[in-house]
Amino acid sequence: MPVLAAAYVTGVLAAQAIPPPLWHPVVPLILAMAWFPTRHTRTGILLLMLFIMACGYCLCHTQLRFASETDFPRSLPKNSFQTIYGRIQQVKTTPNNRKQLDLRLHHVLQKQHPATAAGGVRLTIEKSARRFRPGDEIAVRTRLRIPRRFGTPGEYDYPRYLAAKDIQFTAFIPDDESIALLKRAELNTLSRLRNSVGDLIDRSVPDRNQAALTRALVIGDKDALPRPQRQRLAHLGLTHLFSISGFHFGLVATFGYILLQAIVRRSEGLLLLLPPRRLLPCLLLLPLWCYLQLTGQALPAIRAWLAMGVVAALLCTRRCCRPTHTALAIACVILVATPMALFMPSFQLSFAGVFGILIFLPRWSRMLPDMSMRWRRVAQIGMVTPAATITTTPFVLWHFHLVAPAGLLVNLWAGPLFAGLIIPAGLLGLILTPVWPTGAAGCFRGMGMVTAWILGASEPLLNIPALGPRQLYLPGSSLLLISLMVVILLLPWRKWHALLLLTLALALGLWPAPHPEQLRVTAFSVGQGDALLVSDKAGRHYLIDGGGMPRSSFDTGERLVAPALGRLGIQRLTAVILSHDHPDHRDGLVHILKHFPVESFWSTIPREDLWPPLRRVLQERHIPVRTFSPGWTTVEASDHSEVSLFVPPQTSANLNDRSMVFYARYGRNGVLLTGDLEGPGIAHLLRATAVRPVTLLKLPHHGSRTSPVDRLCEHFHPHVVFASLGHNNPFGFPHRQTLHRLDRYRLPLWRTDLHGTLSFDLKNDRWHVRSWHNGLFR
């Protein structure tokens, strides 16, 4: 079983890198025909492995092709408004109180001409007070977009996440006034009960945060959890308790089994007809399926229900199976149905935790001294959290960049309280809602208060330095070494394992930091904004701006710049530089300053006049602030290299013309980063600048026509030019006049909106340009 599962996963992984030929669905059939006559030979084993790999490859491409194929009519112009008609598949509320509707398209109407269209759409509504539900038929006027990645190292693959949910387009509307409800869906009994429970929780629990936590525990609705509350749960290591999973299903099955067993034992005839240990688990599958529907059918819940079904089948047929093989079989069933689930964090964390518990718990239990069964059970409960934590750590670091040591202690006392008090109260409230709403409301109020008390009592642990949460942005090599260490721990223990673990630990601690041969400039793709990293041979790293999206909850520093720095092996910054005080340059710096060691912060703005979030984080982290006066200032200088800054006069009413300019040189090559300077600022720069070698130039103000790039080219004669841009930005940057000016000088233009993150390496007096594509700079 493990070998076959590994072959299937290999096929799914291969599908991400190898494009499919047109005839790829025929490959499994050919391999199956070749395997049958040789099935009893070694060749047959090899052909079987290849057949399973081909199945994984083809199934994954079937889902990917369906997700990437756009049956949207090509006759309709792109980026224009259309009226789309569809059926709601799912309704969600985001942590920033936006509403998301996942639609299945029927057809599209533009200029009174209907056209059939197939596919999924994720519609985001900025403000909505209306209640929509799955099954509703709606029409809405909006503009469809194809989801795409920014193209930065360490970025979460959002298009692939949508592909796994069969969604091909995204759309946005500011409010719900443009939505026409064509047909209201009829709710089934379980859906009505779910809505009734959610409404009762909202009415009976006065505190909004407590109500959101109670909804997550009772009906699996985590959409209402605000972002600070989610971070609080993550730092305390309690997120898994608020996700309906095997923990909750185990409690439901235990209570159901006790109840059914008490009923059956009252009659000798029932005992003969329904042997408790053989058939009662099968009878529990129906109520567990109802619980699965009530709690939203999340992936961990589906895994738990399938596990219950396998256990019930084994008990009914009196068969035995290794628990790890059972878990592996369930994982394969899910991956056959949805191959893209392999890349979803919920799938990875769920099964990693299960395998950690199934492998480590028996091994550690054998090391316990002789003790009574009661105390042995208590000790085993304390082992569950460390066992799951070890195996989930690589995935948590990869996706969330978080280490929360406090969870090891908090779960020791919070876990039993949730299992013995809070979740049973929620199940009781779930049962009482249709028959006694007042009693159910009391259960929900009690849950909210006890949950809030547990979280409040646990928070002081976060103030202990050794237990406080840490954001760790690690390079891929470090994550690989950590993963190998976990794999070695999972293997049957041998004496040489200790030596191998020690070797990996030393390699992890002594892995050399990457330094360029001469000079390296990295332009991160952060949308319509700037985020630039300059690294030199001495190991100094300068981050100029951090991007930002005004009026958006998307933090470019947290979601793009910090993961990119980690993947590139940048663990410490010599200086963080704010070119000027515009949101698309400054907003992303807050997260960087909070979670990376920074030697100093450079700006033209005094500390007391900085944007308040920036000022607060600088004070909290005790980061020195260095303010530069107008004119050129040389920061670092030697025979071969130089780092200098130019500050134009800070009297202009246009903040763009106050942009600080960064200049770095190695030998006869230099890079000039011009911020958002426009005409007057560029004039000040040219008047104050003597002859300096500039072979790499960043277009000022994202290529705006108000920034005369031809004057820069005449003065500096650059060899390579690049621009930081947002894809399909509303400003139309780079402007056509700017492109015509560059054409006159025959200069190649590299753009982050088209090429993703760009890396310019100075080697042998020449800039070598690479762009980030499929996990590598190419």
ZIHU-V922193 format. One record per backbone hydrogen bond with DSSP energy under -0.5 kcal/mol. NH is the residue of the N-H (numbers start at 1). CO is the residue of the C=O. E is the energy in kcal/mol with one decimal. If there is no record, write none. Layout:
nh=NH co=CO e=E
nh=NH co=CO e=E
This chain:
nh=5 co=1 e=-2.6
nh=6 co=2 e=-2.3
nh=7 co=3 e=-2.0
nh=8 co=4 e=-2.1
nh=9 co=5 e=-2.5
nh=10 co=6 e=-2.2
nh=11 co=7 e=-1.8
nh=12 co=8 e=-2.0
nh=13 co=9 e=-2.7
nh=14 co=10 e=-2.5
nh=15 co=11 e=-1.4
nh=16 co=12 e=-0.6
nh=16 co=13 e=-1.2
nh=17 co=13 e=-0.5
nh=17 co=14 e=-1.1
nh=18 co=14 e=-2.4
nh=19 co=17 e=-0.6
nh=24 co=21 e=-1.7
nh=26 co=23 e=-1.7
nh=27 co=23 e=-0.5
nh=27 co=24 e=-1.1
nh=28 co=24 e=-0.5
nh=29 co=25 e=-0.6
nh=30 co=26 e=-2.3
nh=31 co=27 e=-2.5
nh=32 co=28 e=-2.4
nh=33 co=29 e=-2.1
nh=34 co=30 e=-2.0
nh=35 co=31 e=-2.0
nh=36 co=32 e=-1.8
nh=37 co=33 e=-0.7
nh=38 co=35 e=-0.9
nh=39 co=36 e=-1.1
nh=41 co=38 e=-1.9
nh=44 co=38 e=-0.8
nh=45 co=41 e=-1.4
nh=46 co=42 e=-2.0
nh=47 co=43 e=-2.6
nh=48 co=44 e=-2.3
nh=49 co=45 e=-2.2
nh=50 co=46 e=-2.4
nh=51 co=47 e=-2.5
nh=52 co=48 e=-2.4
nh=53 co=49 e=-2.4
nh=54 co=50 e=-2.6
nh=55 co=51 e=-2.1
nh=56 co=52 e=-2.3
nh=57 co=53 e=-2.5
nh=58 co=54 e=-2.8
nh=59 co=55 e=-2.8
nh=60 co=56 e=-2.0
nh=61 co=57 e=-2.1
nh=62 co=58 e=-2.3
nh=63 co=59 e=-1.9
nh=64 co=60 e=-2.9
nh=65 co=61 e=-3.3
nh=66 co=62 e=-1.9
nh=67 co=63 e=-2.0
nh=68 co=64 e=-2.1
nh=69 co=65 e=-2.5
nh=71 co=69 e=-0.7
nh=71 co=118 e=-0.7
nh=76 co=73 e=-1.1
nh=80 co=77 e=-0.7
nh=82 co=142 e=-3.2
nh=83 co=109 e=-2.8
nh=84 co=82 e=-0.7
nh=84 co=140 e=-2.8
nh=85 co=107 e=-2.4
nh=86 co=138 e=-2.2
nh=87 co=104 e=-1.9
nh=88 co=136 e=-2.7
nh=89 co=102 e=-4.2
nh=90 co=102 e=-1.1
nh=92 co=100 e=-2.6
nh=94 co=98 e=-2.9
nh=97 co=94 e=-2.1
nh=99 co=125 e=-2.1
nh=100 co=92 e=-3.2
nh=101 co=123 e=-2.9
nh=102 co=90 e=-2.5
nh=103 co=101 e=-0.7
nh=103 co=121 e=-3.3
nh=104 co=87 e=-2.3
nh=105 co=103 e=-0.6
nh=105 co=119 e=-2.7
nh=106 co=85 e=-3.2
nh=107 co=85 e=-0.9
nh=108 co=115 e=-3.2
nh=109 co=83 e=-3.0
nh=110 co=113 e=-1.3
nh=113 co=110 e=-1.4
nh=114 co=112 e=-0.6
nh=115 co=108 e=-2.6
nh=117 co=106 e=-1.7
nh=121 co=103 e=-2.1
nh=122 co=169 e=-2.2
nh=123 co=101 e=-3.3
nh=123 co=121 e=-0.7
nh=124 co=122 e=-0.6
nh=124 co=171 e=-2.4
nh=125 co=99 e=-3.2
nh=126 co=124 e=-0.5
nh=126 co=173 e=-2.1
nh=127 co=174 e=-1.3
nh=132 co=130 e=-0.6
nh=135 co=88 e=-3.0
nh=136 co=133 e=-1.9
nh=137 co=183 e=-2.6
nh=138 co=86 e=-2.5
nh=138 co=136 e=-0.5
nh=139 co=180 e=-2.2
nh=140 co=84 e=-2.1
nh=141 co=178 e=-0.8
nh=142 co=82 e=-2.7
nh=142 co=140 e=-0.6
nh=144 co=80 e=-0.5
nh=145 co=170 e=-2.5
nh=147 co=145 e=-0.6
nh=147 co=168 e=-0.6
nh=155 co=152 e=-1.6
nh=158 co=156 e=-1.8
nh=161 co=157 e=-1.7
nh=162 co=158 e=-2.5
nh=163 co=159 e=-2.3
nh=164 co=160 e=-2.0
nh=165 co=161 e=-0.8
nh=165 co=162 e=-0.6
nh=166 co=163 e=-1.7
nh=167 co=162 e=-2.1
nh=168 co=120 e=-1.7
nh=169 co=120 e=-2.1
nh=170 co=145 e=-2.6
nh=171 co=122 e=-2.2
nh=173 co=124 e=-2.2
nh=176 co=127 e=-0.7
nh=179 co=176 e=-1.4
nh=180 co=139 e=-3.3
nh=180 co=178 e=-0.5
nh=181 co=179 e=-0.5
nh=182 co=137 e=-2.5
nh=182 co=180 e=-0.8
nh=183 co=137 e=-1.7
nh=187 co=185 e=-0.5
nh=192 co=188 e=-2.4
nh=193 co=189 e=-2.3
nh=194 co=190 e=-2.4
nh=195 co=191 e=-2.4
nh=196 co=192 e=-2.5
nh=197 co=193 e=-2.5
nh=198 co=194 e=-2.4
nh=199 co=195 e=-2.6
nh=200 co=196 e=-2.4
nh=201 co=197 e=-2.3
nh=202 co=198 e=-2.1
nh=203 co=199 e=-2.0
nh=204 co=200 e=-2.5
nh=205 co=201 e=-2.2
nh=206 co=204 e=-0.7
nh=211 co=207 e=-2.4
nh=212 co=208 e=-2.3
nh=213 co=209 e=-2.2
nh=214 co=210 e=-2.3
nh=215 co=211 e=-2.5
nh=216 co=212 e=-1.9
nh=217 co=213 e=-1.9
nh=218 co=214 e=-2.3
nh=219 co=215 e=-2.0
nh=220 co=215 e=-0.6
nh=220 co=216 e=-0.7
nh=221 co=215 e=-1.5
nh=222 co=220 e=-1.0
nh=225 co=222 e=-1.2
nh=230 co=226 e=-2.0
nh=231 co=227 e=-2.3
nh=232 co=228 e=-2.1
nh=233 co=229 e=-2.2
nh=234 co=230 e=-2.3
nh=235 co=231 e=-2.6
nh=236 co=232 e=-1.6
nh=237 co=233 e=-0.6
nh=237 co=234 e=-0.8
nh=238 co=233 e=-2.5
nh=239 co=233 e=-0.6
nh=241 co=238 e=-1.1
nh=242 co=238 e=-0.7
nh=242 co=239 e=-1.3
nh=243 co=240 e=-1.1
nh=244 co=242 e=-0.5
nh=249 co=245 e=-2.4
nh=250 co=246 e=-2.6
nh=251 co=247 e=-1.4
nh=252 co=248 e=-2.4
nh=253 co=249 e=-2.8
nh=254 co=250 e=-2.4
nh=255 co=251 e=-2.7
nh=256 co=252 e=-2.6
nh=257 co=253 e=-2.6
nh=258 co=254 e=-2.4
nh=259 co=255 e=-2.1
nh=260 co=256 e=-2.7
nh=261 co=257 e=-2.7
nh=262 co=258 e=-2.0
nh=263 co=259 e=-1.8
nh=264 co=260 e=-2.8
nh=265 co=261 e=-2.2
nh=266 co=263 e=-1.1
nh=267 co=264 e=-1.8
nh=271 co=267 e=-1.8
nh=272 co=268 e=-1.9
nh=273 co=269 e=-2.3
nh=274 co=270 e=-3.5
nh=278 co=275 e=-1.2
nh=279 co=275 e=-2.7
nh=280 co=275 e=-0.8
nh=280 co=276 e=-0.8
nh=281 co=276 e=-0.6
nh=282 co=279 e=-0.5
nh=283 co=279 e=-1.6
nh=284 co=280 e=-1.3
nh=285 co=282 e=-1.1
nh=286 co=283 e=-0.5
nh=287 co=283 e=-0.6
nh=288 co=284 e=-2.2
nh=289 co=285 e=-2.2
nh=290 co=286 e=-2.2
nh=291 co=287 e=-2.2
nh=292 co=288 e=-2.1
nh=293 co=289 e=-2.1
nh=294 co=290 e=-2.3
nh=295 co=291 e=-1.7
nh=296 co=293 e=-1.1
nh=297 co=292 e=-1.7
nh=302 co=298 e=-2.4
nh=303 co=299 e=-2.6
nh=304 co=300 e=-2.1
nh=305 co=301 e=-2.4
nh=306 co=302 e=-2.6
nh=307 co=303 e=-2.1
nh=308 co=304 e=-2.3
nh=309 co=305 e=-2.3
nh=310 co=306 e=-2.4
nh=311 co=307 e=-2.5
nh=312 co=308 e=-2.5
nh=313 co=309 e=-2.2
nh=314 co=310 e=-2.4
nh=315 co=311 e=-2.4
nh=316 co=312 e=-2.3
nh=317 co=313 e=-2.2
nh=318 co=314 e=-0.6
nh=319 co=314 e=-2.4
nh=326 co=322 e=-2.2
nh=327 co=323 e=-2.5
nh=328 co=324 e=-2.2
nh=329 co=325 e=-2.5
nh=330 co=326 e=-2.2
nh=331 co=327 e=-2.2
nh=332 co=328 e=-2.1
nh=333 co=329 e=-2.2
nh=334 co=330 e=-2.1
nh=335 co=331 e=-2.3
nh=336 co=332 e=-2.4
nh=337 co=333 e=-1.9
nh=338 co=334 e=-2.9
nh=341 co=338 e=-2.0
nh=342 co=339 e=-1.7
nh=343 co=340 e=-1.5
nh=344 co=341 e=-1.7
nh=348 co=344 e=-2.1
nh=349 co=345 e=-3.0
nh=350 co=346 e=-2.0
nh=351 co=347 e=-2.2
nh=352 co=348 e=-2.2
nh=353 co=349 e=-2.3
nh=354 co=350 e=-1.7
nh=355 co=351 e=-2.6
nh=356 co=352 e=-2.1
nh=357 co=353 e=-2.1
nh=358 co=354 e=-2.7
nh=359 co=355 e=-2.0
nh=360 co=356 e=-2.5
nh=361 co=357 e=-1.6
nh=363 co=359 e=-1.0
nh=364 co=360 e=-3.1
nh=365 co=361 e=-2.2
nh=366 co=362 e=-1.4
nh=367 co=364 e=-1.0
nh=368 co=365 e=-1.3
nh=376 co=372 e=-2.1
nh=377 co=373 e=-2.3
nh=378 co=374 e=-1.9
nh=379 co=375 e=-2.4
nh=380 co=376 e=-2.2
nh=381 co=377 e=-2.1
nh=382 co=378 e=-1.6
nh=383 co=379 e=-0.8
nh=383 co=380 e=-0.6
nh=384 co=380 e=-0.9
nh=384 co=381 e=-0.8
nh=385 co=381 e=-0.6
nh=386 co=382 e=-0.6
nh=387 co=383 e=-2.1
nh=388 co=384 e=-2.5
nh=389 co=385 e=-2.5
nh=390 co=386 e=-2.1
nh=391 co=387 e=-1.2
nh=392 co=388 e=-1.7
nh=393 co=389 e=-1.4
nh=396 co=392 e=-2.6
nh=397 co=393 e=-2.6
nh=398 co=394 e=-1.9
nh=399 co=395 e=-2.6
nh=400 co=396 e=-2.4
nh=401 co=396 e=-1.1
nh=402 co=396 e=-0.6
nh=403 co=470 e=-2.1
nh=406 co=467 e=-1.1
nh=407 co=404 e=-1.5
nh=408 co=405 e=-1.5
nh=409 co=405 e=-0.6
nh=409 co=406 e=-0.8
nh=410 co=406 e=-2.8
nh=411 co=407 e=-2.1
nh=412 co=409 e=-0.7
nh=413 co=409 e=-0.8
nh=413 co=410 e=-0.8
nh=414 co=410 e=-2.9
nh=415 co=411 e=-1.3
nh=417 co=413 e=-1.1
nh=418 co=414 e=-2.5
nh=419 co=415 e=-2.7
nh=420 co=416 e=-2.9
nh=421 co=417 e=-1.9
nh=422 co=417 e=-1.9
nh=423 co=418 e=-2.5
nh=425 co=421 e=-1.8
nh=426 co=422 e=-2.0
nh=427 co=423 e=-2.5
nh=428 co=424 e=-2.3
nh=429 co=425 e=-2.4
nh=430 co=426 e=-2.1
nh=431 co=427 e=-1.9
nh=432 co=428 e=-2.4
nh=433 co=429 e=-1.5
nh=436 co=432 e=-3.8
nh=440 co=436 e=-2.0
nh=441 co=437 e=-2.6
nh=442 co=438 e=-1.8
nh=443 co=439 e=-1.8
nh=444 co=440 e=-2.3
nh=445 co=441 e=-2.5
nh=446 co=442 e=-2.4
nh=447 co=443 e=-2.3
nh=448 co=444 e=-2.4
nh=449 co=445 e=-2.2
nh=450 co=446 e=-2.5
nh=451 co=447 e=-2.8
nh=452 co=448 e=-2.3
nh=453 co=449 e=-2.1
nh=454 co=450 e=-2.4
nh=455 co=451 e=-2.3
nh=456 co=452 e=-2.5
nh=457 co=453 e=-2.7
nh=458 co=454 e=-1.5
nh=459 co=455 e=-1.4
nh=460 co=456 e=-0.5
nh=461 co=458 e=-1.6
nh=462 co=459 e=-1.9
nh=463 co=460 e=-1.2
nh=464 co=461 e=-1.4
nh=465 co=463 e=-0.5
nh=467 co=464 e=-1.7
nh=468 co=464 e=-1.4
nh=470 co=403 e=-2.3
nh=472 co=401 e=-1.9
nh=472 co=470 e=-0.7
nh=473 co=471 e=-0.6
nh=474 co=472 e=-0.8
nh=476 co=567 e=-0.6
nh=479 co=475 e=-1.9
nh=480 co=476 e=-2.2
nh=481 co=477 e=-2.1
nh=482 co=478 e=-2.4
nh=483 co=479 e=-2.3
nh=484 co=480 e=-2.3
nh=485 co=481 e=-2.0
nh=486 co=482 e=-1.9
nh=487 co=483 e=-2.4
nh=488 co=484 e=-2.3
nh=489 co=485 e=-1.9
nh=490 co=486 e=-1.7
nh=491 co=487 e=-1.3
nh=497 co=494 e=-1.3
nh=498 co=494 e=-0.5
nh=498 co=495 e=-0.8
nh=499 co=495 e=-0.6
nh=500 co=496 e=-1.9
nh=501 co=497 e=-2.8
nh=502 co=498 e=-2.3
nh=503 co=499 e=-2.1
nh=504 co=500 e=-2.3
nh=505 co=501 e=-2.5
nh=506 co=502 e=-2.3
nh=507 co=503 e=-2.4
nh=508 co=504 e=-2.4
nh=509 co=505 e=-2.0
nh=510 co=506 e=-2.4
nh=511 co=507 e=-0.7
nh=519 co=762 e=-0.7
nh=520 co=535 e=-2.6
nh=521 co=760 e=-2.4
nh=522 co=533 e=-3.0
nh=523 co=521 e=-0.5
nh=523 co=758 e=-2.5
nh=524 co=522 e=-0.8
nh=524 co=531 e=-2.3
nh=526 co=524 e=-1.1
nh=526 co=527 e=-0.5
nh=529 co=527 e=-2.0
nh=530 co=584 e=-1.4
nh=532 co=544 e=-2.4
nh=533 co=522 e=-2.6
nh=534 co=542 e=-2.7
nh=535 co=520 e=-2.8
nh=536 co=540 e=-1.8
nh=537 co=518 e=-1.2
nh=539 co=536 e=-1.7
nh=542 co=534 e=-2.8
nh=543 co=541 e=-0.5
nh=543 co=575 e=-2.3
nh=544 co=532 e=-3.3
nh=544 co=542 e=-0.6
nh=545 co=543 e=-0.7
nh=545 co=577 e=-2.9
nh=546 co=585 e=-3.0
nh=547 co=530 e=-2.2
nh=550 co=548 e=-0.5
nh=552 co=549 e=-1.1
nh=555 co=553 e=-0.7
nh=556 co=554 e=-0.8
nh=559 co=555 e=-2.9
nh=560 co=556 e=-2.0
nh=561 co=556 e=-2.7
nh=562 co=557 e=-2.7
nh=564 co=560 e=-1.8
nh=565 co=561 e=-2.7
nh=566 co=562 e=-2.3
nh=567 co=563 e=-2.7
nh=568 co=564 e=-1.9
nh=569 co=566 e=-1.7
nh=570 co=565 e=-2.8
nh=571 co=569 e=-0.8
nh=573 co=597 e=-2.6
nh=574 co=541 e=-2.0
nh=575 co=541 e=-1.4
nh=576 co=600 e=-2.0
nh=577 co=543 e=-3.3
nh=578 co=602 e=-2.4
nh=579 co=577 e=-0.7
nh=582 co=580 e=-1.8
nh=585 co=582 e=-2.1
nh=586 co=582 e=-2.0
nh=587 co=583 e=-1.7
nh=588 co=547 e=-3.0
nh=589 co=586 e=-1.9
nh=590 co=587 e=-1.0
nh=592 co=588 e=-0.9
nh=593 co=589 e=-2.8
nh=594 co=590 e=-1.6
nh=595 co=591 e=-1.6
nh=596 co=592 e=-1.7
nh=597 co=571 e=-0.7
nh=599 co=573 e=-2.2
nh=601 co=624 e=-2.8
nh=602 co=576 e=-2.6
nh=603 co=626 e=-2.0
nh=609 co=606 e=-1.5
nh=610 co=607 e=-1.4
nh=614 co=611 e=-0.8
nh=615 co=611 e=-2.4
nh=616 co=612 e=-2.7
nh=617 co=613 e=-2.0
nh=618 co=614 e=-2.1
nh=619 co=615 e=-1.8
nh=620 co=616 e=-2.7
nh=621 co=617 e=-2.2
nh=622 co=618 e=-0.5
nh=622 co=619 e=-0.5
nh=623 co=618 e=-1.9
nh=624 co=599 e=-0.6
nh=624 co=622 e=-0.5
nh=626 co=601 e=-3.3
nh=627 co=625 e=-0.5
nh=628 co=603 e=-1.6
nh=631 co=647 e=-3.0
nh=633 co=645 e=-2.6
nh=635 co=633 e=-0.6
nh=635 co=643 e=-2.8
nh=636 co=643 e=-1.7
nh=638 co=641 e=-2.6
nh=642 co=665 e=-1.8
nh=643 co=636 e=-2.8
nh=644 co=663 e=-2.9
nh=645 co=633 e=-2.6
nh=646 co=661 e=-2.5
nh=647 co=631 e=-1.9
nh=648 co=646 e=-0.5
nh=648 co=659 e=-0.6
nh=652 co=649 e=-0.8
nh=655 co=653 e=-0.7
nh=657 co=654 e=-1.0
nh=658 co=655 e=-1.8
nh=659 co=656 e=-1.6
nh=660 co=579 e=-2.1
nh=661 co=646 e=-3.0
nh=662 co=673 e=-2.0
nh=663 co=644 e=-2.7
nh=664 co=671 e=-1.9
nh=665 co=642 e=-2.6
nh=666 co=669 e=-2.9
nh=667 co=640 e=-3.6
nh=669 co=666 e=-1.7
nh=671 co=664 e=-2.9
nh=672 co=696 e=-2.3
nh=673 co=662 e=-2.9
nh=673 co=671 e=-0.5
nh=674 co=672 e=-0.6
nh=677 co=674 e=-1.8
nh=679 co=706 e=-1.5
nh=682 co=678 e=-2.8
nh=683 co=679 e=-2.2
nh=684 co=680 e=-2.1
nh=685 co=681 e=-2.2
nh=686 co=682 e=-2.6
nh=687 co=683 e=-2.2
nh=688 co=684 e=-1.8
nh=689 co=685 e=-0.8
nh=690 co=688 e=-0.6
nh=692 co=690 e=-0.5
nh=694 co=716 e=-0.6
nh=695 co=670 e=-2.2
nh=696 co=670 e=-1.9
nh=697 co=720 e=-2.3
nh=698 co=672 e=-2.2
nh=699 co=697 e=-0.5
nh=699 co=722 e=-3.0
nh=701 co=675 e=-1.7
nh=702 co=699 e=-0.8
nh=703 co=700 e=-1.7
nh=704 co=700 e=-0.7
nh=704 co=701 e=-1.2
nh=707 co=704 e=-1.3
nh=708 co=706 e=-0.7
nh=709 co=707 e=-1.4
nh=711 co=708 e=-0.8
nh=712 co=708 e=-0.9
nh=713 co=709 e=-2.4
nh=714 co=710 e=-2.3
nh=715 co=711 e=-1.7
nh=716 co=712 e=-2.9
nh=717 co=713 e=-1.9
nh=719 co=695 e=-1.5
nh=720 co=695 e=-2.1
nh=721 co=748 e=-1.5
nh=722 co=697 e=-2.1
nh=723 co=750 e=-2.3
nh=725 co=723 e=-0.6
nh=729 co=726 e=-1.5
nh=732 co=729 e=-1.5
nh=735 co=703 e=-2.4
nh=739 co=735 e=-2.0
nh=740 co=736 e=-2.4
nh=741 co=737 e=-2.2
nh=742 co=738 e=-2.0
nh=743 co=739 e=-2.1
nh=744 co=740 e=-1.5
nh=745 co=741 e=-0.9
nh=745 co=742 e=-0.5
nh=746 co=742 e=-0.5
nh=746 co=743 e=-0.9
nh=747 co=742 e=-1.7
nh=750 co=721 e=-2.4
nh=750 co=748 e=-0.6
nh=752 co=723 e=-1.9
nh=755 co=751 e=-3.1
nh=756 co=752 e=-1.3
nh=757 co=151 e=-2.9
nh=758 co=523 e=-2.3
nh=759 co=770 e=-2.9
nh=760 co=521 e=-3.3
nh=761 co=759 e=-0.6
nh=761 co=768 e=-2.6
nh=762 co=519 e=-3.1
nh=762 co=760 e=-0.5
nh=763 co=761 e=-0.8
nh=763 co=766 e=-2.6
nh=766 co=763 e=-0.7
nh=768 co=761 e=-3.2
nh=768 co=766 e=-0.5
nh=769 co=767 e=-0.6
nh=770 co=759 e=-2.2
nh=772 co=757 e=-2.3
nh=773 co=776 e=-3.3
nh=776 co=773 e=-1.2
nh=778 co=771 e=-2.9
nh=778 co=776 e=-0.6
